[in-house]
Amino acid sequence: MSTTLPDSHRAVNKKDIIEIRRNTSCKVNPEPTTIPKAFKKACCTEWPTTLAIVSKDGVEYTYADYYKNAMAFAKSAYKIGLAYKDGVGIIGFNSPEYHFALHGTWLAGGVTAGIYTTNNEEATKYVLEHSESVICVCQSGKQLTKLLSIRDKLPLLKAIVVYWQEEELPTVPDDAYARVYKWEDFVKLGDDVPESAIEERVEMTQPGSCATLIYTSGTTGDPKGVMCSHDSCTYNCHVIGDTIGLEGNERLVGYLPLNHVAAQYVDAMIFMYHPVTVYMAKPDALRGSLTETLQKAKPTVFVAVPRVYEKMVEGIKAVGAKSGFIKQKISAWARDIGYRTAMTRQYGCTVYKPWGYTLAKALVFNTVRTKLGFDQCRTLVVSAAPVTEETLRFFAAFDMPIYDLLGQSEGTAPICTCSPVQQRWKIGTVGLPLPGVEVRVDPQNNEIMYRGRNVMMGYLKNPNETMRTLDADGWLHTGDQGKKDDDGFLKVTGRLKELIVTAGGENISPVIIENKIMELTPIISCCVAIGDKRKFVSLLICIRCQLNAEGESNHQLTHDVVAFLKTIGSEAKTIEDAMADPKVKEYLDGVVQQYNKVAVSRAQEIRKWCIIPEEFTIGKGELTATMKLRRAVVQQHYAKEIESMYV
């Protein structure tokens, strides 16, 4: 039970144990357990010889190897003084070592705290301090340099463990500070620690205790440390298999940041109940090499943030634009057939493949799937941020439904999901609740709320926010707004905190405006509706630009945008060209007018707009690491442009 909160299902301290509320009315009601117990059973009993991980360099690890390496980390952590529920920070790109550190920490009774590689020194220090981490595992290079610059301010930190050593470790004084170890040296420290010492920690660990801290990427203020219990993690892993149709021996590609709840859940937890092989991508996955890994791994299930799918759309369109007239006509014909077929895969429909489907599949669909690396992929999932219906419909046109879901760190990943199983899919919705999860929409403000064993314990050291978010009846208030249809499918319509309240007093969800604009034009990568406490709604527009190796805009328009602009008589090739071109202005005026014709009310019409000179990026702080928009940062960066629309 929490030592500071008034009930047994909320907690704010790492050593607290919450009461597990089991839903006895649900057919799926597994016995509570812990990650290390489920991990050992999977690795040592269920599928020890199954391939678990393939590193970016092709090194293979079976589940027996996985357990052996995690145990070595656990014993070494124990040896240097990791106490029960001490924190272990991890910062770096996905690697086998990252996985071994996660499960090694849980075996040793510790609590993991992942850190975004994009965090600066101060943000990294905040997470390590807040989580009371005594060990930090890090990737060589920038991440190590970052840690060395702050280690004298982290008195609790005992060890910095470096993987992917790319250069000689710098000579640094260790007196009174955390000692720096190479990974291979660190995991030998515990050679003389008996496994029985680790087994004692495993037995100490309770299902209702904290397993992992997921630090929100923070669209505003300091990140909150979401406390996910062992039960919330294992429960969600248990129920997801039947929900999305995992068949066993699935292949995944690991590239999303493992400190994010979705990646940690999919790459490092699901296998405890459903054997998977994770192929590690290269660190430059999102800058171009992901397709290479996909073609090598041939995943059967693929999980991505919207931007990954959007980049695939851009690539397919760019290839199509270079095709000859006949090929373009064949592609358009096939996409019409694919889209009509995909729409019949929705809930309540009878699957129907129109005449010509087999030929369309042979001529177009199979080619696209193979080039993307999806020729053996049964299930595409989108997670972590809102996806536009334009993207969903584009993939549907190749008979490749993307299954959207509603997930949160606070819900230990998925809460609702669409799925191919029993056609639990409706385009534009986030699906139905997972087994044992109750979801309701507040009739007063349309806020989505849920409760179940997947719900977090609370926010670490933050009782006020915990009490505000998680009520006494166990309902977690998401801050998202939505609505349910007659079949129970949930649609997310906006965020309460993002509501625009106009000077006239009307409440407007900016997401609805932005999504509609995005559907009306292929040249916009992002747009932001402005209007809080103002007389009318205006719009900031980003036109799609090419990104350099660091993920920053180089001001060159993407090839498909250049090709599209030619169709309206524009020769623009850079963002500056587009901003100065009257034909682009005329075109975007037309897009805005199209939107205004279907706007819900006059107050939601867009009166003015402007193109901004760069795309939003993680590096400039306008996007979180999972590509969510930081509206406050955007409004701060472009205050001059915004004010110019209201003079």
Secondary structure, DSSP 4 states (H G I P E B T S, - for coil): --SSSSSSS---STT-BPPP---TTSS--PPP--HHHHHHIIIIII-TTSEEEE-TT--EEEHHHHHHHHHHHHHHHHHTT--TT-EEEEESS--HHHHHHHHHHHHTT-EEEEE-TT--HHHHHHHHHHTTEEEEEEETTHHHHHHHHHGGG-TT--EEEEES--SPPP----TTSPEEEEHHHHTTTTTTS-HHHHHHHHHH--TTBEEEEEE---SSSSPPEEEEEHHHHHHHHHHHHHHHT--SSEEEEE-S-TTSHHHHHHHHTGGGTS-EEEEEPPTTGGGTTHHHHHHHH--SEEEE-HHHHHHHHHHHHHHHHHS-HHHHHHHHHHHHHHHHHHHTTSTTPPP---TTHHHHIIIIIHHHHHHHT-TT--EEEE-SS---HHHHHHHHTTT--EEEEEEEGGGTEEEEE-BTGGGB--TTS--EEPTT-EEEE-TTT-EEEEESTTS--EETT-HHHHHHHB-TTS-EEEEEEEEE-TT--EEEEEEGGG-EE-TT--EE-HHHHHHHHHHH-SSEEEEEEE-TTSSSEEEEEEE-EEE-TTS-EEEEEPHHHHHHHHHTT----BHHHHHH-HHHHHHHHHHHHHHHHH-SSGGGSEEEEEE-SS---TTTTSB-TT--B-HHHHHHHTHHHHHHTT-
